[in-house]
Amino acid sequence: MPGSTHGSTKTMGVLTVGGLVAVTAYSVALGSNGWLWFGWVILVLLTLGMVVSRGN
């Protein structure tokens, strides 16, 4: 299905931005947690991988 890849990439982008907001709010309220930031970086890398693979 041609539209499903675009929808998946868009969903990953929304989850990545939402994750950034959640990790930032957690860090402000309760202090920084390195594992949360590590997880968010992995999510960003996965999202970027999806964007790059969609372009090919």
C-alpha positions in Angstrom: 0.0 0.0 0.0 1.6 3.2 -1.1 0.0 5.5 1.6 0.8 3.3 4.6 4.6 4.2 4.6 3.9 7.9 4.7 1.3 7.4 7.5 3.8 5.3 9.5 6.5 7.9 9.1 4.1 10.7 10.1 3.1 8.7 13.2 6.7 8.1 14.2 7.3 11.9 13.9 4.4 12.6 16.1 5.6 10.0 18.7 9.1 11.5 18.5 7.9 15.0 19.2 5.5 13.8 21.9 8.4 11.8 23.5 10.5 14.9 23.5 7.8 16.8 25.3 7.3 14.0 27.8 11.0 13.5 28.6 11.5 17.3 28.9 8.6 17.6 31.3 9.8 14.7 33.3 13.3 16.2 33.5 11.9 19.6 34.6 9.6 18.0 37.2 11.7 15.2 38.7 15.3 15.7 37.4 17.1 14.4 34.4 17.2 10.7 33.7 19.9 9.6 31.2 18.0 6.4 30.2 14.9 8.5 29.1 17.1 10.7 27.0 18.9 7.7 25.6 15.6 6.2 24.6 14.5 9.4 23.0 17.7 9.6 20.9 17.1 6.0 19.7 13.5 7.0 18.8 14.9 10.0 16.8 17.3 7.7 15.0 14.6 5.3 14.1 12.4 8.1 12.8 15.2 9.5 10.7 15.8 6.1 9.3 12.2 5.8 8.3 12.3 9.3 6.6 15.5 8.4 4.7 14.2 5.0 3.6 10.9 6.6 2.4 12.9 9.0 0.2 14.5 6.0 -1.7 
